[in-house]
Amino acid sequence: MRTNRWFFLILFCGFFLAGCGSSTPSPSSVRVLPQGFVSIEDLLSQNSSIEIFFWHGDVGFILNIEDRSYNIFDTAADNSNFIVKYNGKHYINKEVLLEVLNFAENRNEILNKRYVIGEPIEIHPIGGFCQTYIFTIFSVERINEVDGIATYEIKFDITPPMRTLQVTRNHFLHVTTTDGITHANFEIVDENTIRFNILAHRTPYELTVAIPSAFFFEGHKRTISLID
């Protein structure tokens, strides 16, 4: 079954039809092909599990494995550091795409890795499109319980520091409990402290963080185990 794959194709067609006659970002046409850019078709011809898609002003890649489809990367279609149009064909930054393909090949290993409390986690941006950050989670402690709701406090460090507390909060995606429930109700306290609430009978199991940026790359996520 390729249910997810057909979903993406139907969604793409919907966006395409809805966008007819409207102005949406598209790859920039260039007269001179930038150095390091190659034909998309040439680079993807040897990898049938990767598909490129254009939708609603974005361009990205879908990885098809084990009858499932995953959106592993997307950015603005007019991002000329990534994609351009030359002589009627699309060309892409080879160095960036090779990073995407490398992630696709090692996706399970990268996403399934679990870090531990106190371990520095360095996250490199793909293509240099955003800042490299180092995360360290120092502790996760239950500090309060009221009416069956437990409050937990996370002590952490992010280097380099964020511009605002809201940007700091955006690095935290969710906490998953031992029974598989995810919670994203974080409250930022200061640049090194964040809190979340869960039902008191549940136990935090893992924390997922990421680099927030103007484009999506699945490989920017990291997961920290909260139980020894």
N, C-alpha and C positions, 0 to 999 in steps of 0.2 A: 504493500500500500504506500502511496505517496500523498497522503492526505494533506500534510503540511505544505508539500511542494505545490499542489494544486491550489491551496489557499493563497500562497504568495502570488501565483500567476493570475488568479482571479482578482486579487487585490490590486495588482499592477494594472490590469486591464481597466478596472474601475477608476483608478487615478488617471490613467491615460485619457479615457473618454471624458472624464470630468474636466480635464485640463485643456481639452481642445479649444482653441480660440482664446485661451488665457495666456498671460505672461508668467512663466515660471522659469527659474534659473536653469540654464543648460550649459554644457561645456563651451568654453570660449574658443572661437576660431582663431587660428594663428597662421601667419604667413611663413614663419620659420619654426621648424620643429625644435622644441627645447632639447638641450643635451640630456641624455639619460631617459628619454621617453621612447617607448616602443609600442608597436601595435598590440592592442588588447587580444585580438584573435590569435596572434602568434604566441603570446605568452600563456594563454589559457588552453591552447590546442592540445597540450599533453596532459591536461588535468580535467577529466570529464566530471569530476565531483564538484567543481566550482562553476558557478554561473554569475554573470554580471546582471544587474538590474538597474533601470532608471525609473524613478517614481517620485512624483510630486516635488521636483527640484532637487532630488537626491540621486546619488549614484552609489552602488554598493555591491557586495558579494554575498551570495548564498552558498553554504556548504551543504551538500546532500550526502548523508551517510546513514546507513542502516535504516533506509526508508523514512528518514526524517530530514527536515530542512532547517538550517540555522542561519540567521542573519548575522554574519560574523564581522561585518564592517560596512559603514556607510558614511558619506560626507556630502557636502553640497556639490551639486553637479557643476557649479561654476568655480570650483576650487581648482584654479589653474596650476597649483603646485602638485596636483594629483592627476588631473585629466584635462586634455585639450582635444580640439577637433582640427585636423590637418588634412587638406585635400579630400574633404568629405568623409574621412574615417577618424575613429577615436583612437587616441594614443594616451598611454598612461605612464606615470613615473615608475620605472622598472624597480628601483630600489624599494619603494614603498610597497608595491604589489608583491615583491618577493618576501617582504616581512609578513604580509597577509597570508601568503601561501605557506610560509613556514609555520605560522600559527595554526592554519588549517590542518597541516600534517601532524602537529603535536597538540591539538586542541584538548583532547581528553587528559593528557598528562598535565598540561598547564592549569586547566580549570579544576582538576581533581586534587591538586596539591593542597595540603593543609599546613598552615603556619601555626606557630605556638605563641602564647603570650610572652612578651619580652624579646621576640625575634624581629629585628629590623627587616622590613619588606621594601625592596626597591622596585618601583614600577616605571619602566621606560615607555615613553609614548611612541607609538608607531609613526615612522616617518618624521619624527621630530616636530609633530604638529602641536604639541603642548609640552608643558614642563615635566621633567622627571621628579618624582616625589619619593621620599622614604617615610613609610609608616611604621610606627612602633606602638603596639597596644601593651600597656604596662599592667593593667589590672581591670577586672570586671567584678564589682562587688554589689551585693544586695544591701541597700542602705535604709529601706523603709518598706512597710506594708500597711495599707489602709483599706479596710472593707474588701479584702480578698485580692487587692491589686498590689503587686510588688514593684518597687522602683529599684532599678539597677543603675550604677554609675560606672562609666568607662573612663579610665585615665589613659591618655595617649599623647603621642607627639607626631607632628607632620612637619617635615623639612623639605623645602623652605616653608616658612609660615604663610598662612593664607592672608589675603587682604581684608576679609571680613569674616565674622562668625558664621554668616549664612553660607559662604563659600566653604568654610570648614565643615559645616554640617552636611553639605552636598556630597562629601567624600564617603559618607556612611550610607550604604544601601539598605541593609536589613540584618536583623538578628533572627536566627532560626532556632526553635526550641527542640528538645529531644523528641517531641511527638510530631515534628515536621511542620509546625506552624511558623510562618514568617511574620515579623513585626518591623515596621518602618517608622514608628512613632517616636523618632528621636527629638530630644530637646537639648539644644546646645547651651551649655552653661558658661564656658569660657574657652579660650583657644586650646586648652588641654583637657577639657572635661565635657562629656556628653552623657545624657541619661535616656532611659527608655522604660516603659511600663509594660508588664505582662501579668497575666493571671498568676496568683501566688503559687498555685500548684504546679506550674510549668517551670522547666529548667532551661536556661539558655545553653545552646549547644555549640553554635558557631556564629561568627560575625563576618559579613561580606562588605568590603570596601572597594573603592574604585577611583580612578582619575576622572573627574567630571571635565568634559571638554565640548567643543562645538561640533564634534562628530562622534559617531558611535564605533567603538571597537571592543568586542567581547573580551579580548585578551587583557584589558585593563583591570579586570576584576581579580581580587584576591580574597581568600577565605582564611580566617583565623579560628582555630579550635579553642573553645572556651572551657572544655573539660579535659583534664589530664587522661 
